[in-house]
Amino acid sequence: MRTLLVLLMAVLLTGCPRGEAPVIVDFRTLGELRVATRVDAISYRTDADGSSGGFEHDLLLELGNELGVPVRFIIYPSAARALEAVQRGDAHLAAAALGRNDKTRHVRWSPIVRDMKLLIAGTTTTAGTVQSLQDLAGKSVTARQGTLAARRLRELQRQVPTMRINTVAGRPDQTLLSAVADGRIALLATDEANLALAAELRPELQSIHDLPGTAAMAWALPETGAPELYEAVTHFLFRAHEDNTIARLEDRYLGHIQRLSSIDIAAFVDRIQTRLPRYRGLFEQAGTKTGLDWRLLAAIGYQESQWDPFAISPTGVRGLMMLTEETATRMGVHDRLDPAQSILGGARNFKLMLESIDEQVAEPDRTWMAVAAYNLGLGHLRGARQIAKSLGRDNLNWVSMRAVLPLMSRPSFARRLKAGPARGGEAVHMTENVRAYYDILRRLDIATADGTEAVLPPSTPMPNRGAQGAVVNTSSPPM
């Protein structure tokens, strides 16, 4: 028995020389790209219907499409654990909102995915006590263990030696920011995007002080991994920056944040609790009848009337969904001030806008253009898309159209429009607000469905084995 153990150890040591990191099987041999990630508001999140998404999630699907393989997301409880998966050889790369840290061992960092701004977050109350760097003396600041933010916080501590640092593991930024808003944590080292997302629901959150140095999100690949994969990732990211793929996805997931003022957010959250319950059933019924997400309809309704069934504008539109008399007649609405009729009529009108936009426009750009058309009318939207094309802009995505729509009020452009001039800037404002309201409703609806905190995506079970037992989800690229 002793001899057998000695021989077994010899084989193991021969197969894994000391100091060398394990090597994962090539993605082409496996037939899939294995990505270590974590549930996070930016990287990877799950909606109430079970669908997955996120900035890095969608970007990696684009990479999988380019490589010609499906992407298998292996979900870990923290960014540190995702990074360890790459170092162990359990994943081809880690993408978990990682701040690039060149001192991390056994990994090779990709080019920059997106810039990050690291900061210390607090509340409007704590902001009054931190007017300068030296005001951090004696205060306690929390950071997620093993993150670039924690490292930068330690660098800051050299200037303020009496500042205390607490590190925590396995808790997402959104959970910790919720704790800051509740007063359970005084200050938190995080990044600007996570703070802005949390402040959508907790407007008392704000930046207290910037952390030193620049920061960038990047992907971590194994140091000993196939050079072909690193080259493919490098080429892909350069192209994704060049052709605005990254800009488009940033707008999809982050473009609406910081759109609303803290006063607007506070009023919206209050009315979700006081007004929405009266009409939620009507929005859900309209959503079922039209095949639309009731939360999107509710977001449009709030932007139009703040869920006031008796709202009337100087231009003659009225009701909860603010329908014109002509639109109401076409949609079969006899009483615009009847909430049930107004909501269903508005839903049918929006459905018409959505179906009238050509199929070349992909989601979610199609939805945002339909929201703009709800405000402008289809004729004006079509005219704006023609203007975009004449200017050499991509009229298939919302990012381009958002820049073009305000031109419709200028005489030089308005004369090209069959429908005449329009307040395109107002349509952009409405659409961006709807995006923000819709995102808040989706996040709150997830929380209601699974009992998690309002600012959190669904919680991920702790791993127990497999690729260290992490939860796995496979997403195939469009073929």
C-alpha positions in Angstrom: 0.0 0.0 0.0 2.8 2.4 0.9 4.5 1.6 -2.4 1.3 2.3 -4.3 1.0 5.7 -2.6 4.6 6.6 -3.4 4.0 5.7 -7.1 0.8 7.7 -7.2 2.5 10.8 -5.8 5.3 10.4 -8.3 2.8 10.3 -11.2 0.9 13.4 -9.8 4.1 15.4 -9.4 5.3 14.4 -12.8 2.0 15.6 -14.4 1.9 18.9 -12.4 5.5 20.2 -12.0 5.9 22.4 -9.0 5.2 26.1 -9.7 3.4 25.5 -13.0 -0.2 26.4 -13.3 -2.7 23.8 -14.6 -3.6 24.1 -18.3 -7.2 24.0 -19.4 -8.2 22.1 -22.5 -8.3 24.2 -25.7 -11.8 25.8 -26.3 -11.8 24.3 -29.8 -11.3 20.8 -28.4 -14.0 21.3 -25.7 -16.3 22.9 -28.2 -17.2 25.7 -25.9 -15.6 28.8 -24.2 -15.7 28.5 -20.4 -16.1 31.8 -18.6 -15.8 32.3 -14.9 -18.1 35.0 -13.7 -20.3 36.1 -10.8 -23.8 37.5 -10.4 -23.3 41.3 -10.6 -25.4 44.2 -11.8 -22.9 44.9 -14.6 -21.3 41.6 -15.5 -23.9 38.9 -15.3 -27.5 39.1 -14.1 -30.7 37.1 -14.3 -34.2 38.6 -14.8 -37.3 37.4 -13.1 -38.2 35.2 -16.1 -34.8 33.4 -15.8 -33.2 35.0 -18.8 -29.6 36.0 -18.4 -27.9 39.2 -19.5 -25.3 41.9 -18.5 -22.7 44.0 -20.2 -19.9 41.4 -20.0 -22.4 38.5 -20.6 -23.5 40.0 -23.9 -20.0 41.0 -25.0 -18.8 37.4 -24.4 -21.7 36.1 -26.5 -20.3 38.3 -29.3 -16.9 36.8 -28.7 -18.4 33.3 -28.8 -20.1 34.1 -32.1 -16.7 35.2 -33.5 -15.0 32.0 -32.2 -17.9 29.9 -33.4 -18.5 28.2 -30.1 -21.2 28.5 -27.3 -20.2 30.2 -24.1 -20.5 28.4 -20.8 -20.8 30.7 -17.9 -19.6 29.2 -14.6 -20.9 31.4 -11.8 -18.9 31.9 -8.6 -19.8 33.7 -5.4 -17.1 36.4 -5.8 -14.7 37.9 -8.3 -11.8 36.4 -6.3 -13.2 32.9 -6.8 -13.7 33.5 -10.5 -10.1 34.6 -10.8 -9.0 31.5 -8.9 -10.9 29.4 -11.4 -8.7 30.7 -14.2 -5.5 30.2 -12.1 -6.6 26.6 -11.5 -7.3 25.9 -15.1 -11.1 25.5 -14.7 -12.0 28.3 -17.1 -10.6 29.9 -20.3 -11.1 33.4 -18.9 -12.6 35.3 -16.0 -15.0 38.2 -16.6 -16.4 39.4 -13.4 -16.1 43.2 -13.5 -12.5 42.7 -12.7 -10.2 45.7 -12.3 -7.0 45.0 -14.1 -4.2 44.3 -11.6 -0.9 43.5 -13.2 0.4 42.1 -9.9 -2.0 39.2 -10.0 -0.1 35.9 -10.4 -0.6 33.2 -13.1 -3.0 35.3 -15.3 -2.6 37.3 -18.5 -4.8 40.3 -18.8 -6.7 41.2 -21.9 -6.7 44.7 -23.3 -9.0 47.1 -21.6 -12.7 46.2 -21.9 -13.9 49.5 -20.4 -12.6 52.3 -18.2 -13.6 52.3 -14.5 -13.7 55.1 -11.9 -13.0 53.8 -8.4 -14.3 55.8 -5.4 -15.5 55.7 -1.8 -19.3 55.8 -1.6 -21.4 57.0 1.3 -24.7 58.8 1.9 -25.7 62.4 1.9 -25.4 62.3 5.7 -21.8 61.0 5.7 -20.8 63.3 2.9 -21.1 66.2 5.3 -18.4 64.7 7.5 -15.9 64.0 4.8 -14.9 67.3 3.1 -11.3 66.4 2.5 -9.0 63.4 2.4 -7.9 63.9 6.0 -11.5 63.7 7.1 -11.2 59.9 6.5 -8.9 59.7 9.5 -10.4 57.4 12.1 -13.2 56.3 9.8 -13.9 52.7 8.7 -14.1 52.0 4.9 -15.3 48.6 3.6 -14.0 46.9 0.4 -14.6 43.6 -1.3 -11.7 41.3 -0.6 -9.1 40.8 -3.5 -10.5 43.7 -5.6 -8.6 46.5 -7.2 -10.7 48.9 -5.2 -9.4 47.3 -2.0 -5.8 47.6 -3.3 -6.3 51.3 -4.1 -7.8 51.8 -0.7 -4.7 50.5 0.9 -2.6 52.9 -1.2 -4.8 55.7 0.1 -4.2 54.5 3.7 -0.6 55.5 3.3 -1.7 59.1 3.3 -4.3 58.6 6.0 -2.8 55.9 8.3 -5.6 56.0 10.9 -8.2 55.2 8.3 -9.5 51.6 9.0 -10.1 49.1 6.2 -12.6 46.2 6.5 -12.6 43.6 3.8 -15.5 41.3 3.0 -15.9 38.3 0.7 -18.8 36.9 -1.3 -21.0 39.9 -1.1 -21.7 41.9 -4.4 -21.3 45.7 -4.5 -25.1 46.2 -4.7 -25.6 44.3 -1.4 -22.9 46.4 0.3 -24.2 49.6 -1.2 -27.7 48.8 0.2 -26.0 48.3 3.6 -24.4 51.8 3.2 -27.8 53.3 2.5 -29.3 51.6 5.5 -26.4 52.8 7.7 -25.0 49.3 8.5 -21.8 50.2 6.6 -20.3 53.7 6.9 -18.3 53.9 3.7 -17.6 51.5 0.8 -14.8 51.4 -1.9 -16.6 50.6 -5.1 -16.9 52.0 -8.7 -18.9 54.7 -10.3 -21.2 52.4 -12.4 -22.2 50.3 -9.4 -22.8 53.4 -7.3 -25.0 54.9 -10.0 -27.0 51.7 -10.4 -27.6 51.5 -6.6 -28.5 55.2 -6.4 -31.4 54.5 -8.9 -33.2 52.9 -5.9 -31.4 54.6 -3.0 -30.9 58.2 -4.0 -29.2 59.1 -0.7 -26.1 57.3 -1.9 -23.3 59.4 -3.4 -19.6 59.6 -4.1 -17.5 60.8 -1.1 -14.0 60.7 -2.4 -12.1 59.3 -5.5 -9.6 56.5 -5.1 -6.1 57.2 -6.5 -4.9 56.1 -9.9 -6.7 55.0 -13.1 -8.6 51.8 -13.4 -9.8 49.6 -16.2 -12.0 46.5 -16.5 -10.3 43.6 -18.2 -10.6 39.8 -18.6 -8.1 37.5 -17.0 -6.8 34.5 -19.1 -4.5 31.7 -17.9 -0.8 32.6 -18.0 -0.2 29.2 -19.7 -3.3 29.3 -21.9 -3.3 28.9 -25.7 -1.8 31.9 -27.3 -4.4 31.7 -30.1 -7.2 32.4 -27.6 -5.3 35.4 -26.2 -4.8 36.7 -29.7 -8.4 36.2 -30.7 -9.6 38.0 -27.5 -7.2 40.9 -28.2 -8.4 41.2 -31.8 -12.0 40.9 -30.8 -11.8 43.7 -28.1 -9.9 46.1 -30.5 -12.6 45.5 -33.1 -15.4 45.8 -30.5 -14.1 49.3 -29.5 -13.6 50.3 -33.2 -17.1 49.3 -34.4 -18.9 50.6 -31.3 -20.0 47.1 -30.1 -18.8 48.0 -26.6 -20.3 51.5 -26.7 -23.6 49.9 -27.8 -23.6 47.4 -24.9 -22.5 50.1 -22.4 -25.5 52.1 -23.5 -27.8 49.1 -23.2 -26.9 48.4 -19.6 -25.5 51.7 -18.3 -26.8 54.4 -20.6 -29.9 55.2 -18.6 -28.2 55.5 -15.2 -27.6 59.0 -13.7 -30.5 60.1 -16.0 -32.9 60.8 -13.1 -32.3 63.2 -10.3 -32.4 62.0 -6.7 -35.7 63.9 -6.3 -37.1 62.1 -9.4 -36.0 58.7 -8.1 -37.4 59.3 -4.6 -40.8 60.3 -6.1 -40.9 57.3 -8.4 -40.0 54.8 -5.6 -42.7 56.4 -3.4 -45.3 56.2 -6.2 -44.4 52.5 -6.8 -45.6 51.9 -3.3 -48.6 54.3 -3.2 -50.0 54.5 -6.7 -48.8 51.5 -8.7 -50.7 48.9 -6.7 -54.0 50.4 -7.9 -53.1 49.9 -11.5 -50.6 47.0 -11.6 -53.3 44.4 -12.4 -54.4 46.5 -15.3 -50.8 46.8 -16.6 -50.4 43.0 -16.2 -53.7 42.3 -18.1 -52.7 44.7 -20.9 -49.3 43.0 -21.1 -50.9 39.6 -21.3 -53.2 40.7 -24.1 -50.5 42.4 -26.2 -47.5 40.2 -25.4 -45.6 43.1 -23.8 -43.8 43.4 -20.5 -46.2 45.0 -18.1 -43.2 46.8 -16.4 -42.4 48.5 -19.7 -46.0 49.6 -20.1 -46.0 50.9 -16.5 -42.7 52.8 -17.1 -44.3 54.5 -20.2 -47.4 55.2 -18.1 -45.4 56.8 -15.3 -43.5 59.0 -17.8 -46.7 60.1 -19.4 -48.8 60.9 -16.4 -47.1 59.7 -13.2 -49.9 57.2 -13.0 -52.6 59.9 -12.8 -55.7 58.7 -14.6 -57.1 62.2 -14.8 -53.9 63.8 -16.3 -54.6 66.3 -19.1 -52.0 68.3 -21.1 -52.4 71.7 -22.8 -52.2 69.9 -26.2 -55.3 67.8 -25.5 -53.8 64.4 -24.7 -55.3 62.9 -21.6 -55.5 59.9 -19.3 -53.0 57.6 -17.6 -51.3 56.8 -21.0 -51.9 60.3 -22.4 -53.7 59.4 -25.6 -54.8 61.8 -28.2 -58.4 61.7 -29.3 -57.5 60.3 -32.7 -55.3 57.5 -31.2 -57.9 56.7 -28.6 -60.5 56.2 -31.4 -58.2 54.0 -33.4 -57.4 51.9 -30.3 -61.0 51.4 -29.4 -60.9 53.7 -26.3 -64.2 55.4 -25.6 -63.2 57.0 -22.3 -59.6 58.2 -22.0 -60.0 58.9 -18.3 -60.9 55.3 -17.6 -57.6 53.7 -16.4 -58.4 50.2 -17.8 -59.3 51.6 -21.3 -56.3 54.0 -21.3 -53.8 51.4 -20.3 -55.0 48.8 -22.8 -55.3 51.5 -25.5 -51.8 52.7 -24.8 -50.4 49.1 -24.9 -52.1 48.5 -28.2 -50.7 51.8 -29.6 -47.2 50.9 -28.4 -47.5 47.4 -29.9 -48.4 49.1 -33.2 -45.3 51.3 -33.0 -43.1 48.3 -32.2 -44.4 46.1 -35.1 -44.1 49.0 -37.5 -40.4 49.3 -37.1 -38.6 47.1 -39.6 -37.2 43.8 -38.5 -33.6 44.8 -39.2 -33.6 46.8 -35.9 -32.6 44.4 -33.2 -33.7 44.5 -29.5 -33.5 46.4 -27.3 -32.9 49.2 -29.9 -36.3 48.4 -31.5 -38.1 48.9 -28.1 -36.4 52.3 -27.5 -37.2 53.5 -31.0 -40.9 52.4 -30.4 -40.9 54.4 -27.2 -39.7 57.5 -29.1 -42.4 56.8 -31.7 -45.0 56.7 -29.0 -44.1 60.3 -28.3 -43.3 61.5 -31.8 -45.4 59.4 -34.1 -44.2 56.8 -36.6 -43.9 59.4 -39.4 -41.4 61.5 -37.5 -39.4 58.5 -36.4 -39.1 57.3 -40.0 -38.1 60.8 -41.1 -35.4 60.9 -38.4 -34.1 57.5 -39.5 -33.8 58.9 -43.1 -31.9 61.9 -41.8 -29.6 59.5 -39.9 -28.9 57.5 -43.0 -28.2 60.7 -45.0 -25.6 61.7 -42.4 -23.9 58.4 -42.6 -25.2 57.3 -39.1 -26.4 53.8 -38.2 -30.1 54.2 -38.2 -30.6 50.7 -36.8 -29.4 51.4 -33.2 -30.7 53.7 -30.5 -27.3 55.3 -29.7 -27.1 56.8 -33.2 -30.8 57.8 -33.2 -30.5 59.4 -29.8 -28.0 61.9 -31.3 -30.0 62.5 -34.5 -33.6 63.0 -33.1 -32.9 66.5 -31.6 -31.9 67.7 -35.1 -35.6 67.5 -36.2 -36.4 70.8 -34.6 -33.8 72.6 -36.7 -35.2 74.3 -39.9 -32.4 72.8 -42.1 -33.5 69.3 -41.2 -37.2 69.9 -40.5 -37.7 70.9 -44.2 -36.7 67.3 -45.2 -39.4 65.8 -43.1 -42.8 64.9 -44.7 -44.4 65.2 -41.3 -42.8 68.6 -40.6 -40.6 69.7 -37.6 -40.8 67.8 -34.4 -39.5 68.0 -30.8 -37.0 65.1 -31.2 -35.1 66.2 -28.1 -38.3 65.7 -26.1 -38.7 62.2 -27.4 -35.1 61.4 -26.4 -35.7 62.7 -22.9 -38.9 60.7 -22.6 -37.2 57.5 -23.9 -34.2 57.7 -21.6 -36.5 58.3 -18.6 -38.6 55.3 -19.6 -35.4 53.2 -19.7 -34.5 54.3 -16.2 -38.0 53.7 -14.8 -38.2 50.3 -16.6 -34.9 49.2 -15.1 -35.9 50.2 -11.6 -39.2 48.3 -12.0 -37.4 45.2 -13.3 -35.0 45.2 -10.4 -37.7 45.7 -7.8 -39.8 43.0 -9.4 -36.9 40.5 -9.2 -36.6 41.4 -5.5 -40.3 40.8 -4.9 -40.2 37.5 -6.7 -37.3 35.9 -4.8 -37.2 37.8 -1.6 -33.7 39.4 -2.1 -32.9 42.9 -1.3 -34.3 45.5 -3.7 -31.0 46.5 -5.2 -29.8 42.9 -5.8 -30.0 40.5 -8.7 -31.0 37.0 -7.6 -28.6 35.3 -5.2 -26.3 32.6 -6.5 -25.9 29.3 -4.6 -22.5 28.6 -3.1 -20.5 26.2 -5.3 -20.0 22.6 -4.0 -17.9 20.9 -6.7 -17.8 20.3 -10.6 -15.6 23.1 -11.8 -15.3 23.7 -8.1 -19.0 23.2 -8.1 -20.1 26.6 -9.5 -23.5 27.1 -11.0 -23.3 26.7 -14.8 -25.3 28.4 -17.6 -24.6 27.9 -21.2 -25.5 30.6 -23.8 -25.1 29.9 -27.5 -24.2 32.7 -29.9 -26.6 33.5 -32.7 -25.7 31.4 -35.7 
